[in-house]
Amino acid sequence: MTEGTQVLTQERGSRSRRSVNKMLRLSVNASRIMSIIFTPFYLPLVGMIALFSFSYLSLLPLSYKLFVLLIVYLCTILIPTILIHFYRKYQGWSMLKLVTREGRMVPYVISIMCYFMCFYILNYFHCPHFMSSIVVAALFIQILCATINVWFKISTHTTAIGGFTGSLLAFAELFVFNPLWWLCVLLILAGLVGTGRMILRQHSLHEVVYGYLIGTIISFITIIVV
């Protein structure tokens, strides 16, 4: 009876460990997917799509909106991604090197230059200031993150979600609408993204929280002022 009990206990312990390992793998995979979907580069593009969908700018011609979205996509996603990729290959770095404090500085500089180029092009074509304010908010967030990166890391993923939150609150103030339900969605997403970054051991809790607060405050102030 004793040996049988021990065998049964060992089998239960083995099944329990397998279940825990399976849950850990699922959480890591889910965290990676969340990090890919909510990459910081998407902030200006998604903000612009939201502006075209839920404001008076939805009345603009479709061709004009697609033209602006193409400019934003090229300047804030495609070009920075290509340049950072070539820089990483030139340096012989792995992807892990880019998440270190030292390895993030050049990607920050590349992103800042591309965001400034996007702002310049939008102004050149005399786009409404609400459009350029989103890019300016993202630009200021990148500059502040690069400055803070000199001393310590913060999560750019939660900074981007904070940017969405600040933009939502700012546009709710400007266009006078109730942002409660959208705010709830963003808070849930912020929690998921921040938890994912900690599960992947890319950031600590205070880096995640500071990133979110910085993104929220900077984007709100920028859009209200600009």
N, C-alpha and C positions, 0 to 999 in steps of 0.2 A: 504494500500500500504506500509506503514511504517513497520507494523508487518511482512508482507510478505518479504520485503527487508531484515529485520533483520534475519528471518529464513533462507533465501537463503544465507546470509553472513555467518551465523553460520555453515550451511552445507558445504559451500566451505572451511571455516576454519578447520572444522573437517576432510574433505577429504585431505586438505593440510597437517595437522598434521600426519594423517595416512601414507601419502606418505613419509613424512620426516622420520617417525619412521621406515618404511619399508626399506628405503635407509640406515639408520643407522645400522639396523640389518644386512643387506646385506654386508655393509662395514666391520662390526665387524667379521662376519663369514669368509669373504674373507681374512681378516687380520690374523685370526687364521689359516686358511689353508696355507697361505704363510709362517707363522712362523713354521708350522709343516714341510712343504716341504723343506724349506731352513734352517733347524736346523744346528748349527755350527758343529756338529759331522760329517757331510757329506763331509766336505772340503777335507780331504785326499783321501777318496774313489772316489769322483767325479773327483778330480785332477788326480788320477791314471788312471781312465777309459779314461779320455781325452788324457793322455799321451800314453796309449796303442792304441788309435784310430787315433791320428793325428800326430804321430812322427814315427821315424824309429823303435821304440819299438813295433810297430804293427807287425813286422816281427817275433817276438818271438812266440814260440809254444803256442797254445791255453791253453794247460794244465798248462804251466808255468804261464801264465797271470792269469788264474783262481786261481791258488795256491797263488799268490801274493795278488790278490784281496780278497781272503778269509782271509789271515793274517791281511790285513788292516781293513777289516770289523770287524773281531773279536776284534782287539785291539783298534780300534778307535770309534766303534759304539756299538757293542753288549755288551762287557765287561763293559765299562764305564756306559752304560745305566742301566745294571743290578745292578752294585755296587751302583750307585747313588739312584736307586729305593729302594734297601734294606736299605741304610743309611737313606733315608727319612722316611721309615716305622719305622725304629728303633728309630728315634728321634720323631716320631709322628707328622711330619710336613705335611702341605698341599703343593700343588704345588706352591701356592702363596708365601710360605716362601722361596722357592728356587730362586725367582727373586729379593729378597732383597739383599742388599750389604753384610749383615752378613751371609745369608744363601748360598751365592754362593761360599764361600771360599773352603769348603771341596769338592764340585763337581769339582772345578778347580784343586785341588790337585789330585783327582782321575784321571781326564782326563790327567794331565801332566804325571803321573806315567804310564798310559796305552799307551800314545803316545811314551814315552821313551822306553817302552817294544817293541812296534812296530818297532821303529828305530833299536833297538838291534837285533831283529829277522831278519830284512831285511839285516842288515850287516852280520849277522851270515851265511846267505845263499848267501852272495856275490852278492846281487842284484845291478844292475847299479845305479850309484850315483844319476841320475836324479830321480829315484823312491824315494830314501831315502830323497832327498832334499825337496820333497813335505811334507813328514812327519816332517822333521826338521822345515820347515816353520810353519806348524800348531803347532808344539811343542813350538816354540818361541812365537807365537801369544798367546797361552794359558798362558805361563809364564808371558808375559807382561800384559795380561788382569788380571791375578791374582794379580800381583803387583799393578797395577792401582786401582784394586778393594778395596785395603786397604783404599784409600782416597775417591774415588767416582766411580760411575757406568759408564760403557760404554756398548754399545749394542754389544753382542757377535754375534748376527745374522748379523749385517752389517759388523762386523769385518771379519766374514767368507766370505761374498761377496767381501769385500776388499781383502781378501786372494786370492780368485779366480782372481780378477783383477790384483793384483801384479804378480801372477803366470803366467797369460796370457802374460803380458808385458815382463816378464823375459824370458819366453820360446820363445816369438817372437824375442827377441834380440839374444838368443842363436841359434835358428834354422832358423833365418832370414826369417820371413814371415810377411805379413801385417795383424795385428790383429784388423783392424778397425771395421769390422762387428760384430765380437765376443765382442769387447769392447762396442759397442753400446748396444748389448743385456744385458751385465752385468750391464751397467749403468742404464738401464731401470729396471732390476731386483732389483738393489740396491735401486732405488727410491721407488719401490713397497714394498720391505721388510721394509725399513726404515719408510715409511708412515704407514705401518701396525703396526709396533711396537709403533708408536706414537698414532695411533687410539686406540690400546689396553691399552694405558696409562702405558706402561712398561718402556718407555724411553722418554726423552726430545729430542729436535732437536739437541742440541750440543752433547749429548751422542751418537746419531745415526751417526752424521757426524764424530766425533772423532774416533768412532769404525771403520768406513769405511776407514779413512785415515791411521789409525794404521795398519789395516790388509793389505792394499795395500803396504805400505812402507816396513813393516817387511818381507812380503813374497817375494817382488821383490828383496830386498837386500840379503835375505837368499839364494834364488835359484841362483842368480848371483854369489855369493861368494862361496857357497858350490859346 
